[in-house]
Amino acid sequence: MLTLPIKKKWYDMILSGDKKEEYREIKPYYTSRFKNLMKRGSPCTPVRTVRFRNGYSKSSPTLVASITISEGYGLERWGAKQGERYYILKIRDVIREGADDE
C-alpha cells in the first residue's frame, strides 16, 4: 500500500471529514508512485486505498483512506496554490486510523 506523509493540520482535517482532497505536485517522483493507480487519459480512476501518515516515524498516527486520483487545480483552503496543477487524491472514505505498528 502506498504511504504518503502529511502535515498534522491536513491529517486532522481529513480525519474529521472537513478536507476531502489531498494534493501532490505533478513531478516525476509522484508520477512514478501513482502510475499504477491511475489510468492515463481517463477523467476518473478506480477507487484505491492509500495510507496517510502524520510524520515519518513508524509510530506516527496514520489513516487509511479510499481515494480516486485525477489531475487538476486544487482549492487554496486545502493547501493548493492558485493556478498550479496537482495530482488530486479525492478522499471518498476514511477506512481506519491508527499507527503502522498497531
C-alpha positions in Angstrom: 0.0 0.0 0.0 1.3 3.5 -0.9 2.1 5.6 2.2 2.2 9.3 1.9 3.4 11.7 4.7 1.0 14.5 5.6 1.1 17.5 7.9 -0.9 17.4 11.1 -3.3 20.2 10.1 -4.3 18.3 6.9 -4.3 14.9 8.7 -6.8 16.2 11.3 -9.0 17.8 8.7 -9.2 14.6 6.7 -9.9 12.6 9.8 -12.7 15.0 10.8 -14.2 14.9 7.3 -13.5 18.7 6.7 -10.9 18.1 3.9 -12.0 16.0 1.0 -8.9 16.2 -1.2 -5.1 15.9 -0.8 -2.7 17.3 -3.3 0.6 16.2 -4.7 2.8 18.1 -7.2 2.9 16.8 -10.7 6.5 15.7 -10.7 8.4 12.5 -11.7 8.5 11.4 -8.0 4.7 11.3 -7.7 4.1 10.2 -11.3 6.2 7.1 -10.6 4.2 6.3 -7.4 0.7 7.0 -8.9 1.2 5.4 -12.3 -0.1 2.0 -11.2 -3.1 3.7 -9.5 -4.1 5.9 -12.4 -5.5 5.2 -15.9 -3.9 7.7 -18.2 -6.4 9.6 -20.4 -9.3 8.7 -18.1 -11.1 11.5 -16.2 -11.6 9.2 -13.2 -9.6 6.4 -11.7 -10.8 3.3 -9.9 -11.1 3.5 -6.1 -7.8 2.7 -4.4 -6.5 2.8 -0.9 -3.6 4.8 0.4 -2.1 5.3 3.9 -1.6 8.9 5.1 1.0 9.2 7.8 1.3 12.3 10.1 5.1 12.3 10.1 7.8 9.9 9.1 8.1 7.6 12.1 6.6 4.1 12.0 4.8 5.1 15.2 3.3 8.3 13.7 -0.5 8.4 13.5 -1.9 7.0 10.3 -5.2 6.7 8.5 -6.1 4.5 5.5 -8.5 6.1 3.0 -10.2 5.1 -0.2 -9.4 7.6 -2.9 -9.6 8.3 -6.6 -6.8 10.2 -8.4 -7.1 12.8 -11.1 -5.1 15.8 -12.3 -6.3 19.4 -11.9 -6.5 22.5 -9.8 -6.9 22.3 -6.1 -8.6 24.5 -3.5 -6.4 27.1 -1.7 -8.2 26.4 1.6 -6.9 22.8 1.4 -3.3 23.8 0.6 -3.2 24.2 -3.2 -1.5 27.2 -4.8 -3.7 29.2 -7.2 -3.1 28.3 -10.8 -0.9 25.3 -10.1 -1.9 21.8 -11.4 -1.7 18.8 -9.0 -2.5 15.2 -8.6 -5.8 15.3 -6.7 -6.4 12.5 -4.3 -10.2 12.7 -3.7 -10.9 11.1 -0.4 -14.0 9.0 -0.6 -13.9 7.4 2.8 -11.5 7.0 5.8 -11.3 3.3 6.4 -9.4 3.2 9.6 -6.9 5.1 11.7 -4.0 4.1 14.0 -0.3 3.7 13.8 1.7 1.4 11.5 3.0 -0.6 14.4 -0.5 -1.4 15.8 
